[in-house]
Amino acid sequence: MEYRNLGRTGLKVSELCLGTMQFGWTANEATSYKILSGAIDGGINFIDTADIYSRWASGNPGGVSEKIIGDWMKKKGIPRHQIIIATKVRGKMGDGPNDEGLSRGHIMSAVEGSLKRLGTDYIDLYQTHWFDENTPIDETLSALDDLVRQGKVRYIGCSNYPAWRLMEALWVSDRDSLARFDSLQPHYSLVHREEFEGQLAEVCRTYGLGVIPYSPLAGGFLTGKYRPDSDQVDSQRAKGAQRYFTERNWDLLAKMEEMGGEKGDKSISQIALAWMLSDPVITSPIIGPRTMDQLADNLGSAGLRLTKKELQILDEATKAKSESN
Ligand SMILES: NC(=O)c1ccc[n+]([C@@H]2O[C@H](COP(=O)([O-])OP(=O)(O)OC[C@H]3O[C@@H](n4cnc5c(N)ncnc54)[C@H](OP(=O)(O)O)[C@@H]3O)[C@@H](O)[C@H]2O)c1
């Protein structure tokens, strides 16, 4: 496992980040503990969560993923400094009008909830989950800057921002001498390229932001378990994967399978992650394994890189019009 700087910061993170949206949703507490321990044993030091994970699961109040991580660290006696914890704020955590968003008020109360559930007194990377069109960016950044100065947060980042909003945020931080977003968490994979590659990649490259893409396996589609001629896959995420069921993407899977074979029995998912790991603008793809077998498979991509020729094949198979062709 390689450790890289998160963008221009001095923080070293593993080349794979463990996502935890599945905790308390498709993975129960016992399995989540195993996945956390297995990831650490595999060399991962970087864990991504969010206060709202996984509020959408029936009967789940939200905050469950953070609580599982906090309880696991305590139970296993994991030294706090060995783990880099990234969490997020923005989503709806209650029924009141101020229980969501990126206002000073909500950020200040949300961070206390996250710290409590994680059982820690600081968050390594605090990310805005998506932008808040009802709050001025200078209000959000000044609240985040206060958290950095108080030592409750070490670095700040954002997720799901279009390029102009990210540029505006970087400009306001510079103008007002506030902490700036040092990372971006975009939706990015071989079958979802334009959103990040349009302008965001260039902003991140130019201004030295770390890039930690989410859904690198397109919710399971880029594992090859969905096939045009196969029976229905037993997964809570099967419906979400259907948007990728196109002739072009079936052809892509066939090419990836062939490439994996030529590289010595590498799985389709390992090729998908290696494609991302071969791009210097990417810091750490965020994997989201639901089982120990999936974790073992995903970990097998650490250190795997594609040749120029292989990158070209995947590029030709996916560049532009990736989702709907
Ligand atoms: N910022 C945001 O807005 C945002 C949004 C989404 C996610 N995220 C973050 O990114 C992380 C990863 O997202 P994601 O779960 O969508 O990632 P993903 O890599 O696209 O999908 C992961 C899912 O693919 C399936 N899978 C993975 N490896 C497999 C294998 N070897 N064989 C078969 N199936 C396999 C599993 O689903 P099943 O087994 O259930 O089918 C697994 O839960 C999340 O945990 C979260 O931390 C952030």
The ligand as a MOL file (V3000), in Angstrom:
LIG
                    3D

  0  0  0     0  0            999 V3000
M  V30 BEGIN CTAB
M  V30 COUNTS 48 52 0 0 0
M  V30 BEGIN ATOM
M  V30 1 N -19.8160 12.2490 -1.2780 0
M  V30 2 C -20.8580 11.5790 -1.6940 0
M  V30 3 O -21.8860 12.1630 -2.0840 0
M  V30 4 C -20.7920 10.0750 -1.7070 0
M  V30 5 C -21.7780 9.3260 -2.3880 0
M  V30 6 C -21.6480 7.9480 -2.4040 0
M  V30 7 C -20.5990 7.3260 -1.7440 0
M  V30 8 N -19.6630 8.0720 -1.0550 0 CHG=1
M  V30 9 C -18.5270 7.4300 -0.3410 0
M  V30 10 O -17.8750 6.5310 -1.2170 0
M  V30 11 C -17.8760 5.2060 -0.6570 0
M  V30 12 C -17.9500 4.1990 -1.7610 0
M  V30 13 O -19.1350 4.4180 -2.5280 0
M  V30 14 P -19.8900 3.2090 -3.2000 0
M  V30 15 O -20.3330 2.2100 -2.1610 0
M  V30 16 O -20.9220 3.7620 -4.1040 0 CHG=-1
M  V30 17 O -18.6610 2.5540 -4.0330 0
M  V30 18 P -18.6180 1.5440 -5.2480 0
M  V30 19 O -17.2350 1.0380 -5.2700 0
M  V30 20 O -19.1380 2.1700 -6.4780 0
M  V30 21 O -19.6470 0.3860 -4.8590 0
M  V30 22 C -19.4130 -0.4440 -3.7610 0
M  V30 23 C -20.3830 -1.6110 -3.8360 0
M  V30 24 O -20.0620 -2.4360 -4.9620 0
M  V30 25 C -20.2400 -3.7980 -4.6140 0
M  V30 26 N -18.9260 -4.4340 -4.6600 0
M  V30 27 C -17.7130 -3.9150 -4.2800 0
M  V30 28 N -16.7190 -4.8070 -4.5090 0
M  V30 29 C -17.2980 -5.9010 -5.0350 0
M  V30 30 C -16.8150 -7.1460 -5.4960 0
M  V30 31 N -15.5130 -7.4330 -5.4540 0
M  V30 32 N -17.7090 -8.0410 -5.9900 0
M  V30 33 C -19.0090 -7.7470 -6.0780 0
M  V30 34 N -19.5660 -6.5940 -5.6410 0
M  V30 35 C -18.7070 -5.6760 -5.1330 0
M  V30 36 C -20.8500 -3.8060 -3.2110 0
M  V30 37 O -22.2620 -3.6720 -3.3120 0
M  V30 38 P -23.3140 -4.8950 -3.1050 0
M  V30 39 O -22.5560 -6.1100 -2.7080 0
M  V30 40 O -24.2480 -4.3900 -2.0700 0
M  V30 41 O -23.9640 -5.0550 -4.4420 0
M  V30 42 C -20.2690 -2.5230 -2.6370 0
M  V30 43 O -20.9850 -2.0350 -1.5150 0
M  V30 44 C -19.0570 5.2150 0.3270 0
M  V30 45 O -18.9290 4.2170 1.3020 0
M  V30 46 C -18.9480 6.6150 0.8740 0
M  V30 47 O -17.9240 6.6540 1.8680 0
M  V30 48 C -19.7490 9.4330 -1.0570 0
M  V30 END ATOM
M  V30 BEGIN BOND
M  V30 1 1 1 2
M  V30 2 2 2 3
M  V30 3 1 2 4
M  V30 4 1 4 5
M  V30 5 2 4 48
M  V30 6 2 5 6
M  V30 7 1 6 7
M  V30 8 2 7 8
M  V30 9 1 8 9
M  V30 10 1 8 48
M  V30 11 1 9 10
M  V30 12 1 9 46
M  V30 13 1 10 11
M  V30 14 1 11 12
M  V30 15 1 11 44
M  V30 16 1 12 13
M  V30 17 1 13 14
M  V30 18 2 14 15
M  V30 19 1 14 16
M  V30 20 1 14 17
M  V30 21 1 17 18
M  V30 22 2 18 19
M  V30 23 1 18 20
M  V30 24 1 18 21
M  V30 25 1 21 22
M  V30 26 1 22 23
M  V30 27 1 23 24
M  V30 28 1 23 42
M  V30 29 1 24 25
M  V30 30 1 25 26
M  V30 31 1 25 36
M  V30 32 1 26 27
M  V30 33 1 26 35
M  V30 34 2 27 28
M  V30 35 1 28 29
M  V30 36 1 29 30
M  V30 37 2 29 35
M  V30 38 1 30 31
M  V30 39 2 30 32
M  V30 40 1 32 33
M  V30 41 2 33 34
M  V30 42 1 34 35
M  V30 43 1 36 37
M  V30 44 1 36 42
M  V30 45 1 37 38
M  V30 46 2 38 39
M  V30 47 1 38 40
M  V30 48 1 38 41
M  V30 49 1 42 43
M  V30 50 1 44 45
M  V30 51 1 44 46
M  V30 52 1 46 47
M  V30 END BOND
M  V30 END CTAB
M  END
